[in-house]
């Protein structure tokens, strides 16, 4: 198998795995369904990953890296929160996968212990030193709060989950409200 075909097979596998794990979690997901949807044999799946748990880890890492690439953190926290809202709206799999990971694997502490948050926290800390972001709240806590606010209408919401099919006026209202809340709560 050529490198390109192998890369394409892994891509299909990660994409099919994201759909399956987001819908059913680790326990409920079936490698057979992932295999069919990805058009990758089970033997090939197990040549890439030792088992379903490792495939889930790879899918979660892939989805996390995708959102980090699409929505880099900037000191403009209201804009960052709105871009996260849009990313969660367009690609809800990460939120669903993270929820399953919390339910089935990591009930407390950092969900992504391998993720390097240092650079993100430093962006916020630098803005605090420049007196652009309030300084009475630690940078790491501000980061967590912005993410939580951006997830207000995500698939993990206890009140309402937004979808791309919602009226454009509703999305506009949510983005405006989110930006105002983040600005008023955290910016100077």
C-alpha positions in Angstrom: 0.0 0.0 0.0 1.4 3.4 -0.9 1.8 6.1 1.6 -0.9 8.2 0.0 -3.4 5.3 0.1 -2.5 4.6 3.7 -3.0 8.2 4.6 -6.3 8.3 2.8 -7.4 5.1 4.6 -6.5 6.6 8.0 -8.3 9.8 7.1 -11.5 7.9 6.3 -11.1 5.9 9.4 -10.7 9.0 11.6 -13.7 10.6 9.9 -15.9 7.5 10.3 -14.7 7.0 13.8 -15.6 10.6 14.7 -19.2 10.0 13.6 -19.5 6.6 15.3 -17.9 7.6 18.6 -19.8 10.9 18.7 -23.1 9.0 18.4 -22.4 6.0 20.6 -19.4 6.7 22.8 -16.6 4.3 23.3 -18.7 1.5 24.8 -21.5 1.7 22.2 -19.3 2.2 19.1 -18.8 -0.7 16.9 -15.6 -1.3 14.9 -17.6 -3.2 12.3 -19.7 -0.1 11.5 -16.5 2.1 11.4 -14.9 -0.4 9.1 -17.8 -0.4 6.7 -18.2 3.4 6.8 -14.5 4.0 6.3 -14.1 1.3 3.7 -11.2 0.0 5.7 -11.0 -3.7 6.7 -11.0 -4.5 10.4 -7.6 -6.1 10.0 -6.3 -2.8 8.6 -7.9 -0.9 11.5 -6.1 -3.2 14.0 -2.8 -2.7 12.1 -3.1 1.0 12.8 -4.6 0.9 16.3 -4.3 -1.8 19.0 -8.0 -1.6 19.7 -11.2 0.5 19.9 -9.8 2.6 22.9 -6.7 3.6 20.9 -8.9 4.4 17.9 -11.1 6.6 20.1 -7.9 8.4 21.4 -6.7 9.0 17.8 -10.2 10.3 16.8 -10.4 12.6 19.8 -6.9 13.9 19.2 -7.7 14.5 15.5 -10.8 16.4 16.3 -9.1 18.5 19.0 -6.2 19.3 16.6 -8.7 20.3 14.0 -10.5 22.8 16.2 -7.2 24.2 17.5 -6.1 24.7 13.8 -9.4 26.3 12.9 -9.8 28.5 16.0 -6.5 29.7 17.3 -6.7 31.6 20.6 -6.1 35.4 20.4 -6.3 38.0 23.1 -9.5 39.2 21.5 -11.6 36.9 23.8 -15.0 38.0 22.5 -14.0 37.1 18.9 -12.4 33.9 20.1 -15.6 32.8 21.8 -17.7 33.6 18.8 -15.3 31.6 16.5 -15.6 28.7 19.0 -19.4 28.9 18.8 -19.2 28.7 15.0 -16.7 25.8 15.1 -18.9 23.9 17.6 -21.9 24.6 15.4 -20.2 23.4 12.2 -18.3 20.5 13.8 -20.2 19.3 16.9 -18.3 16.0 17.0 -15.5 17.4 19.3 -18.1 18.4 21.9 -19.8 15.1 21.7 -16.6 13.1 21.8 -15.4 15.2 24.8 -18.6 14.5 26.6 -18.3 10.8 26.0 -14.7 10.9 27.2 -15.9 12.7 30.4 -18.7 10.1 30.9 -16.8 7.0 30.2 -13.1 7.7 30.9 -12.1 11.0 32.7 -14.7 12.1 35.2 -12.4 14.7 36.8 -9.3 16.7 36.2 -8.0 17.8 32.8 -9.7 16.1 29.9 -6.8 16.6 27.5 -3.7 16.1 29.7 -1.5 15.7 26.6 -2.6 19.1 25.2 -0.2 21.9 25.8 -2.2 24.7 27.2 0.9 26.8 28.1 0.9 28.8 24.9 -2.8 29.6 25.2 -2.5 30.6 28.8 0.5 32.8 27.9 -1.6 34.7 25.2 -4.1 35.6 27.9 -1.4 36.4 30.5 0.3 38.7 28.1 -3.0 40.5 27.5 -3.4 40.7 31.2 0.0 42.3 31.6 -0.9 44.8 28.8 -4.1 45.5 30.9 -6.4 44.4 28.1 -7.9 41.5 30.1 -8.9 41.6 33.8 -6.1 40.5 36.1 -8.0 39.4 39.2 -8.8 36.0 37.5 -6.0 33.6 36.6 -5.3 33.2 32.9 -6.1 29.5 33.0 -9.5 30.2 34.6 -10.3 32.8 32.0 -9.5 30.3 29.2 -11.8 27.7 30.8 -14.6 30.3 31.2 -14.4 31.5 27.6 -14.6 27.9 26.4 -17.6 27.2 28.7 -19.4 30.4 27.5 -18.8 29.4 23.8 -20.3 26.0 24.6 -23.6 27.5 25.9 -25.5 26.3 22.8 -23.3 23.3 22.0 -24.3 19.6 22.1 -23.4 19.6 25.7 -25.8 22.3 26.7 -28.3 21.6 29.4 -30.8 24.2 28.0 -30.6 24.4 24.2 -28.5 22.9 21.4 -28.1 25.0 18.4 -27.9 23.6 14.9 -26.9 25.0 11.5 -30.6 24.8 10.6 -31.6 27.4 13.2 -32.6 30.8 11.8 -29.7 33.1 10.9 -31.2 35.7 13.2 -30.9 33.3 16.2 -27.2 32.7 15.4 -26.6 36.4 15.1 -28.3 37.1 18.4 -26.3 34.3 20.1 -23.0 35.5 18.7 -23.7 39.1 19.7 -24.8 38.0 23.2 -21.8 35.8 23.6 -19.3 38.5 22.5 -21.0 41.0 24.9 -20.9 38.6 27.8 -17.2 37.7 27.3 -16.3 41.3 26.8 -18.2 42.6 29.9 -17.0 39.7 32.1 -13.4 39.5 31.2 -12.1 42.4 29.1 -10.9 45.8 30.2 
